[in-house]
Structures are given as structure tokens and as C-alpha cells.
């Protein structure tokens, strides 16, 4: 067998990993990190650039504020539904195999989305994007964790997280420029070359696969129950405060309870519930991530609308303001990742949660006349806090489980991230519905929009404050 291509002092570990997982020993850590990071960049760029384009999409299709929310939410819902099942499938049949299918579907649906003739077709294609995105999310982190040893994993994950935040950074700026000069459809076309580059790199350079649970059964019944429960909960959030929304949420909660009951009894569960029951680091790290994503995702959604409607900024100018948060995140995520290799991740992550909570609390005081300098400074603070949180928290999760659970652990994190994003958007749509009803965002409704936004930021700050304590409660990652 050929020697592992070495990029550090980890040749021995890589050889062992290659023998145990069936990955050829010449698999390059650099290529694995490249494809995972580039895919993360593409998917997050898509999400953040769409946010800046929402007013333009709304004008073309004559959409109200709640329907605009569904342009963003449909992708998140589809991804959340399929993440855990695809994570389990990846562990059984191969992480690279699932990853390549995901990037192909994501790229193809992005191309089709550029030619959407209506809002309904666009939402359906966003669902297809989410289907492919689920395959990417549940395998990217797992592939990195499979290649890099614990001593280097934090640094590698930090680079991957930085790529994610670079996508968030460039999304508002490039998305604003593309929307302003070429129309919102050009945003979908922009990610196609990235997807093609990843496909070529995987097929050309990555010849093996990671199959840690080969031969184990796939729990179809549990997957269906979980998917239906998530659909009920997330769709119910969008219907609130109507009574059917309440019933759907209750049904979803009961479905989650039934899923947990089933997973504790089935021989080969799609999600090992014991990871939550017996592993405090895994459980509290994921809970904290859920709180963090529930508190932060809708910030850009609200501020994109605020800057373009209330402040009257162009899409490109609004993007330049919004870039401050993800740029800071991209700069400091690798640093935080390396720090978490040396310092207990819970201390770094908890400090990040505290800074994020302070920033969100400050956004509660936004007014129509608030200077842009204040908004940029607060977004930078939130970005710094998020950078300190994300990489160490991810490192803590992946370091707390055995290698054969990397796919499930990665999928669990990604699922909770998507559920958090959905919860954040659900809170946003609920508040917009309570304050504005089905009205479009026009001058006579600006004060009502501001009220919904400020209430949301107060709720988000409270969620992050709670996250400080769940982060500290996880205990020591290293024994």
C-alpha cells in the first residue's frame, strides 16, 4: 500500500485511519479539507446572499413579509428533515459517496433556481437545494474528523468554520452587487462553478471512502417519524398564532418523543440516543449550539430588510454593512479552533456566547435614525462572539464520540443547526405576523416592522444568555 501523503506529523495516525476505514493511504488531508470547506462556503454563501436579495424577489413576485420568509425557510426545513437519516446512511454506505451526491444535487438545483418562473417554483427548488445540502452538512465535518487527529482537529475545523463564515461574509456583498447589477437570479448561477469544482476534486483526487458502520441496518421507521415530526414543528411555527400552528407544534413534540422512545429500543438506531443520555459533553454542546443558532440566524434576515426598507440603502450598500459580522467570524474562527486544541473548549465557547448575548441585546435599541457605525460595531461584536463559540463547540462535539459515530455526530450538529435556523426564522415570521399580519413592508408599516425586529432581538439575547450556562454545564472535554 502506498504511503499516506503527509502534511504534518500525523503519518502514523493517518495510516491507521486509512486501514480501519478503507480509505486509501494516499488520501490527502488537504484535498479533504478543501472539498469540505468549499462546499461549506458555497452553501452558506447561497443562504446569506439570498437574504440580501429578498426585497428584490418580493418586488418581482409581489410577496408579503411572511412569504419572503419562506424563500429562506424552505431550504432550512428540507435540510433539517434529511440530515440525521443521511448521516446514518453515510456511516453505513460511505461519507464520500453521500457527499458527492449532495454536491451534485445542490449544484443542479441552484442552476434550475436561476430560471424560476414563480415564487412557488423557487420555493420547491429551494427544497431540492436543502435535500442536497443535508447530504453535504452531514458528511463534511465527519470527513474532516476522520482524517485529522484530535491534536490537529480543532485547527482543521477552524479552517472549515472560517470557510463557512467567508461564505456568510461574501454573500451580502457579492449578493448585493449581483442583485443590483445582474438581478437576483445571478446569485444562483454564482455557486454553480464552485459546485463543479468540488465535484471534480472529489472524483479526481479522493479515491476511497470512510465507512465506519458497514453492514449495519438503516432505521427507516425512525427516520420517517423524525422527518414528519420536524415538518410538523417547523411548519407549525410558521402558522402561529393560528390554532392549527399550535396543534402542529404539539404534534411535532409528540413525534420527537415517539422517535426517542423508538430509538432507545431499535437494534440499529438512526440516532444513538445514548450519546445524549450518557455523554454530557455531547449533549450540552449540541444543546448550546441549538440555542446559539436559534438566536443568531434571523439577525441578518431582519437587518437586511431594515437596511433596505428603513434606511433606504441599495442591496450592495446593505451588503457592505452586513459583511462586518461574518468577516470577523472568518478571521477569528481558525484562531478559536487552535485555541480549543490547547484550552478547554467550554471556556472559549462560553465566552463567545456571552459576547454574542451582549451584541444581540444592543441591537434591541435600534431605531430608524440609528447610525450605521453603531450597527457595524455591534455586528462585529456578535461576529467575534460567534467565532469564539463555533469552532471550539464543534471540536468538543467531535472529540467526545468514537470514530464510528462521526457521521451521526456531524449530522446531529447539522440537524440542530438547521432546527436552530428554522426556530430563528420561525420566531421572526411569528413576530412579523403578530405585528404586521400579511402586509407588505411599506412606509405605513415601518414602525410595526421595527417593533417586531426589536422584540426578536430581545428574545435572541435571552436565548444566548441561557446558552452561557448550558455551555459551562458540559464539563471537561479532556479527561
Beta strands, then each sheet from edge to edge (+ up, - down):
end
